[in-house]
Amino acid sequence: MGRFQEAETHLRKLLPMIQGDPELMAGARLGLARVLAHQKKTVEATALFEEAIRLNQGGVPALADLSDIYLKAGEFEKAAKLLRQVVAREPKRKQAYIQLAKVLRRLGKIEEAREQIRIFQQLNRAEKETPKGTQAQQVVRPTAGTTQ
């Protein structure tokens, strides 16, 4: 039994035991959806992701994971809709802009795809210009004419 099959078995056994805890249930269902997606059991994975999204569980990762399933299935309109939600909720999620550009290109929306690439490039440049580390550790540069 492979690792994903083993994970699927454990998650399926876990679900009935945690039915009284909505937060645990949501996490376990999302975990199961991801395991199923890795195993190419996309019909069931899609249903679990769609349910999580409908119930406002799983957030941006669920949207992104489901968009990937739709992309692989050639359902580009559905993938684009979800990816637009991803970038609206997490505007600094660079990979989503690349994915959205790919989907838009497949839909023949070349100019929109180029715009997504431009946004990705802007985020990349901004990231390279930002000092490394957490915000608390970032270097503060004095402006001209100020003293330290």
Buried (B, 14 or more C-beta within 10 A) or exposed (E): EEEBEEBBEBBEEBBEEEEEEEEBBBBBBBBBBBBBBBBEBBEBBBEBBBBBBEEEBBBBBBBBBBBBBBBEEEBBEBBBBBBBBBBEEBEEBBEBBBBBBBBBBBBEBEEBBEBBBEBBEEBEEEEEEEEEEEEEEEEEEEEEEEEE
